[in-house]
């Protein structure tokens, strides 16, 4: 009987540790979830169909759509953008990942709860912007203690239109990280 309980505790312990495994965030993605992946590649990785209500819109301009799902037991919001690879033929590609889980950290340990100064120090070779409020596209959610710290790669900071550009965005409350977003501006595949 003692052997059975020992095996049960080992199995429970292994399951619990697997659910709490940290996922590394970087400019290119979250764990195996990489910016630039097609919708089909993301669906294969997550083993689920992602419904994008407006992904079949026939407007020829850039088009974006979002979906909320789970990745490795972490709630994420995924943002997709239409990418053309032939005239009037496109696929949706992942251009944004947003989460607020303490299981998401950079290789240097930056994640939810990290102080603003640690981020600035860790990314001193990058372009860093700090703005008041939570800045999302053309909106800013204002409020006491809210700020946004963005870490930009060279292409993002110089607005190079001929190369892919990546940004890591940290949303701060009282100078501490409460959530993050990874963003990419990707060239169309036909370019």
N, C-alpha and C positions, 0 to 999 in steps of 0.2 A: 504493500500500500504506500509506503514511503517513497518508493521509486516512481510510482504514478504521480504523486503530488510534486515530486522534484521535476519531472518532465513537464507537468502542467505549468509550473512556475517559470521554467525556461521558455516555453512557447509564449506565455503571456508577456514575459519580459522582452522577448525578441520582437513581438508585435508592437508593443508600446514604444520601443526605441526606434523602430522603423517609421512609426507615425510621427515622431518628433525629430526627424533628421533635418538638419539645417540645409537650406538650398542657397547656393552661391549666386549673388547678383553681380552683374558686370555691365559694362556699356552695351554688350551684345545680347544680354538676355538673363533669364532666371533658370539656373540649372540647365537641363536639356532643352528648354523652351527658348529658342533663339529668334531674335528679331530678323525679319526677312524670310522666315519660313512661310510656305504657302498654307492656305487654310487646310488643304488635304494633308499636308505633313503634320500640322498641329493636331488634326483629328486623329491621325494614326498614332501619334505620341500619347495623346490623352485617352485613346480608345473610346471616343465618343463623337457623335455628330454635333457640330457647332452650327446653330441656326443664326444666320445673319439676315434679319428681316428685309434689308434693303440692298443686299449684295448683287441683285440681278438688275438693278436700275440701269437703264440704257444710256444715261447721260455720258458724254465722252470726256467729261472733266474728272479730276481725281475724286474718288468717292470713298468715304470712310464709314465704318460700321463697328459696333462693339458687341461683345458677348461676355457674360459673367459665367464662370465655371470654377472648377477646382483643379489644381495641379499639385500632386503629392500632398493632398489634404490641406492645401493652402487656397483660400478664396482669392481668385484673381479676376481682374477685368482685362480682357484682351481687346485690342483695337486693330482692325484690319483696314487696309487701303487697297483700292483697285490698282493693279499693275498690268500694263499692257505688254504683251510679248509678240503681237502681230496686229495689223490694223483691225480695230474693232473686236479684238480677242483679248481677254484679260483673265487673270486669276486674282483672288484676294490674298494679300500677304500681311503677315503680322508686323505692325509698326509700333505697337505700344503694349506694355504690360504694367499693370498697377496692382499693388497689394499693400497690406498693412500688418502682415504677420511677423512676429518676432523670430520665426524660423528662417526668414530671409535676411542674409547678411552678405556683405562684400567679403572678399578674401582676407581683408584686414580687420574684419569684425564689425563693420559699420552696419547698423540696422536700427530697428525701432528702439528708441530710448537713447541713441547716441547723441552726444553734444555737438553743436554746430562747429566748434573749433577743431574737433577731431576730424571732421570731414574735410575742412579747409586744409588742415595739415597733411592729411592722407593724399589729397589731390593737388598738391602745390605745383605740379607740372602741367596742370590742366587749366582751362579757363573756367573760373567760378563766378557765378552771378548770384547775388542775394537780393530778393525783392520782398517788400511787405505784402502780407496776405498770401492766400493759396492761389497761385496763378495757374489757370487752366485755359489754354488757347487765348481767347479774347476776353475772358472774364477773370475777375479777381474776387475771391471770397475774403472779404476783410473781417477783421476781428482782433481783439487784444491778444498779443503774443503770437499771432500767425505770421509765418514767413515762408518763403520758398527759396531753396538753395539748389541751383542747377550747376552740374558739372558737365562741360561740353568738350568734345574732342575737337581737334583742329578744324575739321571740315564743318562742324556745326558752328564753331565760333566765327569762322570767316564767311559763312553762308555760301560755301562752294556748291554750285548746282550740278556739277559734273561728277560728283562722288557721293557715296553714302555718308551720312552724318549721324552721330549718336550722341544722346544726352541722357544723363542720369539726373532725375529730379527728386529731391528730398523735401517733403512737406514737414515743416517744423512748428511746434507749439511750445512757446517759452524756450526757444533755442534747442529743443530736443526733437528728434525724428519721430513722427507719428505714422507716416506712410511714405511710399516711394513710387516713382513711375519711371520706366525705361522707355525712351522714345527714339525712333529712327526716322530719318528722311531718306528714303531709298529711291534710287533712279528707277525709271521704268525698265523692265527687262529688255525692251526692244532698243534701248539707247546704246 
